[in-house]
Amino acid sequence: MTELLQNLIDGLGRGSIYALLALGVAVIFGVMHLLNFAHGELITVSGYVAFWTINEGWSWYLVTPVIIGTAIATSLVIERVAFSRVRGSSDFTLLLTSFGVHFVVSAIFLLYVSASVKTFSEPGWVANTFPVGSLNIEVYDAVVIGVTLATLLGTSWIIQRTMFGLALRAAAADFDTTRLMGVRSDTVIRGAFALSGLLAGIAGVFWLMRSGHTTPSVGITPMLKGVLAALIGGLGSLRGAVLGGFVLGLAEVLLRSRLPDSVASLTEGFVFLLIALLFIFRPQGLIRVAHAERV
């Protein structure tokens, strides 16, 4: 029983990061009907900022808001440079654009920075633990879960209680009607990208704290986790994105702890098998949503 509870806490810690990434993906999909495969590049750019600042002697207390600000700024730049020019195009064109952004950003760091792994120091408390009864909880997991819950509550308040949130929800339901009601499409879309960048930045802080390194392709894995979690929860559903993130994190940890040592390295394969089975029997994901009208 103690081992199961320990695994659940570890899974919630991992799932918290996935939930933030998936929520950022879902916000953009809800407004633009765009599955943004460039979402991981926010963490790639933030990773190099973390490398440069930490190796200049900055503490993580200063680097954390810089990472978050970098992710927001990068998200807005990507929207302005790439996606604003193809808003009226087909879904396939938008998808190709997101892949193009991913390859361009990776190529810039590959050609003009370095292809090698860049390492930086992690916060001293990341590996610390504290006892709770018979459990031995990592400080990292506790902080991740706490910050994620606070972020999700804050995001919920923004979406449910502010004029921007009302415009965002209306745009997700029917963008054309929302514009006819006087809502500026530029404001809603840029606000959505800023919110997506904020969520990616917070997730990126914890991702980089744990990994302690960055590369030109460091954003691929978090991007895939975020997209998968959003698909599991039901693409376009903000609640589903959060649920999908926690489900994916728990599935990874529980499978890794329960599988025999001889096949433990195949955990990712078993997770994808479970996801495939979910899509066979429930292709719309855990929460069914009506798809938004695309801009």
C-alpha positions as CSV (number, residue, x, y, z in Angstrom):
1,M,0.0,0.0,0.0
2,T,2.9,2.4,0.9
3,E,4.5,1.7,-2.5
4,L,1.2,2.4,-4.3
5,L,0.8,5.7,-2.5
6,Q,4.4,6.6,-3.3
7,N,3.8,5.9,-7.0
8,L,0.6,7.9,-7.0
9,I,2.4,11.0,-5.6
10,D,5.2,10.5,-8.2
11,G,2.6,10.2,-10.9
12,L,0.8,13.3,-9.8
13,G,4.0,15.2,-9.9
14,R,4.8,14.1,-13.4
15,G,1.2,14.5,-14.5
16,S,1.1,18.1,-13.2
17,I,3.7,19.1,-15.8
18,Y,1.9,17.2,-18.5
19,A,-1.4,18.9,-17.5
20,L,0.1,22.4,-17.9
21,L,1.6,21.5,-21.3
22,A,-1.7,20.0,-22.4
23,L,-3.7,22.9,-21.2
24,G,-1.5,25.2,-23.3
25,V,-2.1,23.0,-26.4
26,A,-5.9,23.0,-25.7
27,V,-6.1,26.8,-25.4
28,I,-4.6,27.3,-28.9
29,F,-6.7,24.5,-30.4
30,G,-9.9,25.9,-28.9
31,V,-9.4,29.3,-30.6
32,M,-7.6,28.5,-33.9
33,H,-8.4,24.8,-34.3
34,L,-4.6,24.3,-34.5
35,L,-2.8,21.4,-33.0
36,N,0.4,23.3,-32.3
37,F,3.4,21.0,-32.7
38,A,5.6,24.1,-32.1
39,H,4.6,24.3,-28.5
40,G,7.7,22.5,-27.3
41,E,9.9,25.3,-28.9
42,L,8.9,27.5,-26.0
43,I,10.8,25.2,-23.7
44,T,13.7,24.9,-26.1
45,V,14.2,28.7,-26.2
46,S,13.7,28.9,-22.4
47,G,16.2,26.1,-21.9
48,Y,19.0,28.1,-23.6
49,V,18.0,31.2,-21.6
50,A,18.3,29.1,-18.4
51,F,21.7,27.8,-19.5
52,W,23.1,31.3,-20.2
53,T,21.7,32.9,-17.1
54,I,22.5,30.1,-14.6
55,N,26.0,29.8,-15.9
56,E,26.4,33.6,-15.5
57,G,25.7,33.1,-11.8
58,W,22.0,33.8,-11.6
59,S,20.0,32.0,-8.9
60,W,16.9,29.9,-9.8
61,Y,14.8,32.5,-8.0
62,L,15.8,35.0,-10.6
63,V,15.9,32.6,-13.5
64,T,12.3,31.2,-12.9
65,P,10.5,34.5,-13.9
66,V,12.9,34.9,-16.8
67,I,12.1,31.5,-18.1
68,I,8.3,32.2,-17.8
69,G,8.7,35.6,-19.5
70,T,10.8,34.1,-22.3
71,A,8.1,31.4,-23.0
72,I,5.4,34.1,-23.2
73,A,7.5,36.3,-25.5
74,T,8.5,33.4,-27.7
75,S,4.8,32.3,-28.0
76,L,3.8,35.8,-29.1
77,V,6.7,36.1,-31.6
78,I,5.8,32.7,-33.1
79,E,2.1,33.8,-33.4
80,R,3.1,37.1,-35.0
81,V,5.8,35.8,-37.4
82,A,4.2,32.5,-38.4
83,F,0.6,31.8,-37.5
84,S,-0.8,35.3,-38.1
85,R,0.1,35.0,-41.8
86,V,-1.9,31.7,-42.3
87,R,-5.0,32.2,-40.2
88,G,-7.4,31.8,-43.1
89,S,-5.6,28.8,-44.5
90,S,-6.6,25.1,-44.2
91,D,-6.1,23.0,-41.2
92,F,-3.3,21.1,-43.0
93,T,-1.5,24.4,-43.8
94,L,-1.7,25.4,-40.1
95,L,-0.3,22.0,-39.1
96,L,2.6,22.3,-41.6
97,T,3.3,25.7,-40.3
98,S,3.6,24.4,-36.7
99,F,6.0,21.7,-37.9
100,G,7.9,24.4,-39.9
101,V,8.4,26.5,-36.8
102,H,9.7,23.5,-34.8
103,F,12.3,22.7,-37.5
104,V,13.3,26.4,-37.9
105,V,13.9,27.0,-34.2
106,S,15.8,23.7,-33.8
107,A,17.9,24.6,-36.8
108,I,18.8,28.1,-35.5
109,F,20.1,26.6,-32.3
110,L,21.8,23.8,-34.1
111,L,23.6,26.0,-36.6
112,Y,24.3,29.2,-34.5
113,V,24.7,27.9,-31.0
114,S,25.7,24.2,-30.7
115,A,24.5,20.7,-31.3
116,S,26.0,19.5,-28.0
117,V,24.2,19.2,-24.7
118,K,24.4,22.3,-22.6
119,T,24.2,21.6,-18.9
120,F,23.4,23.8,-15.9
121,S,23.1,23.3,-12.2
122,E,19.8,22.3,-10.7
123,P,18.3,23.9,-7.5
124,G,19.8,22.3,-4.4
125,W,16.4,21.2,-3.0
126,V,15.3,19.2,-6.1
127,A,16.7,15.9,-4.7
128,N,15.5,16.6,-1.1
129,T,12.8,14.5,0.5
130,F,10.6,14.7,3.6
131,P,8.7,12.0,5.5
132,V,4.9,11.9,5.7
133,G,4.1,8.9,7.8
134,S,5.5,5.9,6.0
135,L,5.9,7.9,2.8
136,N,9.1,9.6,1.6
137,I,8.0,12.5,-0.6
138,E,10.3,14.5,-2.8
139,V,10.2,18.2,-2.3
140,Y,10.2,18.6,-6.1
141,D,6.9,16.6,-6.4
142,A,5.3,18.6,-3.6
143,V,6.3,21.9,-5.2
144,V,5.2,20.9,-8.7
145,I,1.8,19.7,-7.5
146,G,1.2,22.8,-5.4
147,V,2.3,25.2,-8.1
148,T,0.2,23.4,-10.7
149,L,-2.9,23.4,-8.6
150,A,-2.5,27.1,-8.0
151,T,-1.9,27.7,-11.7
152,L,-4.9,25.7,-12.7
153,L,-7.1,27.6,-10.2
154,G,-5.7,30.9,-11.5
155,T,-6.3,29.9,-15.1
156,S,-9.8,28.8,-14.3
157,W,-10.5,32.2,-12.7
158,I,-9.2,34.0,-15.8
159,I,-11.3,31.9,-18.1
160,Q,-14.5,32.0,-16.0
161,R,-14.4,35.4,-14.4
162,T,-12.7,37.9,-16.8
163,M,-13.8,39.5,-20.0
164,F,-10.8,38.0,-21.8
165,G,-11.9,34.5,-20.5
166,L,-15.5,35.2,-21.7
167,A,-14.1,36.2,-25.2
168,L,-11.9,33.1,-25.2
169,R,-14.8,30.7,-24.4
170,A,-17.0,32.4,-26.9
171,A,-14.3,32.2,-29.6
172,A,-13.9,28.5,-28.9
173,A,-17.6,28.0,-29.3
174,D,-18.0,30.1,-32.5
175,F,-15.3,32.4,-33.6
176,D,-17.3,34.0,-36.5
177,T,-20.2,35.0,-34.3
178,T,-17.8,36.2,-31.6
179,R,-16.2,38.6,-34.1
180,L,-19.6,39.8,-35.2
181,M,-20.3,40.7,-31.6
182,G,-17.4,43.1,-31.6
183,V,-14.6,41.0,-30.2
184,R,-11.3,41.7,-31.9
185,S,-9.8,38.5,-33.3
186,D,-6.2,39.7,-32.9
187,T,-6.7,40.4,-29.2
188,V,-8.2,37.0,-28.5
189,I,-5.7,35.0,-30.5
190,R,-2.7,36.9,-29.0
191,G,-4.1,36.5,-25.5
192,A,-4.5,32.8,-26.1
193,F,-0.9,32.5,-27.2
194,A,0.2,34.5,-24.2
195,L,-1.7,32.3,-21.9
196,S,-0.3,29.2,-23.6
197,G,3.2,30.6,-23.2
198,L,2.6,31.3,-19.5
199,L,1.5,27.7,-19.0
200,A,4.4,26.3,-21.0
201,G,6.8,28.6,-19.1
202,I,5.7,27.3,-15.7
203,A,5.9,23.7,-17.0
204,G,9.3,24.4,-18.5
205,V,10.7,25.7,-15.2
206,F,10.0,22.3,-13.6
207,W,11.1,20.3,-16.7
208,L,14.4,22.1,-16.8
209,M,14.9,21.9,-13.1
210,R,14.7,18.1,-13.2
211,S,16.7,17.6,-16.4
212,G,19.5,20.1,-15.8
213,H,20.3,20.4,-19.5
214,T,19.1,21.7,-22.9
215,T,19.6,20.8,-26.6
216,P,18.2,22.0,-29.9
217,S,15.6,19.2,-29.6
218,V,14.8,19.4,-25.9
219,G,11.3,20.6,-26.6
220,I,10.2,17.5,-28.6
221,T,9.4,15.3,-25.6
222,P,7.4,17.9,-23.6
223,M,5.5,18.8,-26.8
224,L,4.6,15.2,-27.5
225,K,3.5,14.7,-23.9
226,G,1.3,17.8,-24.0
227,V,-0.3,16.9,-27.3
228,L,-0.9,13.3,-26.2
229,A,-2.4,14.4,-22.9
230,A,-4.7,16.9,-24.8
231,L,-5.8,14.1,-27.1
232,I,-6.4,11.7,-24.2
233,G,-8.6,14.2,-22.4
234,G,-10.5,15.3,-25.5
235,L,-9.0,17.8,-27.9
236,G,-10.5,21.2,-27.3
237,S,-11.6,20.6,-23.7
238,L,-9.6,22.5,-21.1
239,R,-10.8,20.2,-18.3
240,G,-10.0,17.2,-20.5
241,A,-6.5,18.5,-21.1
242,V,-5.8,18.7,-17.4
243,L,-7.4,15.2,-16.8
244,G,-5.4,13.8,-19.7
245,G,-2.1,15.1,-18.2
246,F,-2.7,13.5,-14.9
247,V,-3.8,10.2,-16.5
248,L,-0.7,10.1,-18.7
249,G,1.6,10.9,-15.8
250,L,0.0,8.3,-13.5
251,A,0.0,5.7,-16.3
252,E,3.7,6.1,-16.9
253,V,4.7,5.9,-13.2
254,L,2.4,3.0,-12.3
255,L,3.4,0.9,-15.4
256,R,7.1,1.5,-14.8
257,S,6.7,0.3,-11.2
258,R,4.5,-2.7,-11.9
259,L,6.2,-4.1,-15.1
260,P,8.8,-6.8,-14.6
261,D,12.4,-5.5,-14.8
262,S,12.9,-7.4,-18.1
263,V,10.4,-5.2,-19.9
264,A,10.5,-2.0,-17.7
265,S,12.4,-0.2,-20.5
266,L,9.3,-0.7,-22.7
267,T,7.1,1.4,-20.5
268,E,6.6,4.1,-23.2
269,G,5.5,1.3,-25.6
270,F,2.9,0.0,-23.2
271,V,1.6,3.5,-22.5
272,F,1.1,4.1,-26.3
273,L,-0.7,0.8,-26.5
274,L,-3.1,1.9,-23.8
275,I,-3.6,5.2,-25.6
276,A,-4.3,3.3,-28.9
277,L,-6.9,1.2,-27.1
278,L,-8.5,4.3,-25.7
279,F,-8.8,5.9,-29.1
280,I,-10.2,2.7,-30.6
281,F,-13.0,2.5,-28.0
282,R,-13.4,6.3,-27.4
283,P,-11.8,8.2,-30.2
284,Q,-13.1,11.6,-28.9
285,G,-11.1,11.2,-25.8
286,L,-12.2,11.1,-22.2
287,I,-14.4,14.3,-22.5
288,R,-16.4,14.9,-25.6
289,V,-16.5,18.5,-26.9
290,A,-18.0,20.3,-29.8
291,H,-15.2,21.5,-32.1
292,A,-14.7,25.2,-32.4
293,E,-15.1,27.1,-35.6
294,R,-11.7,27.8,-37.0
295,V,-10.6,31.4,-37.8
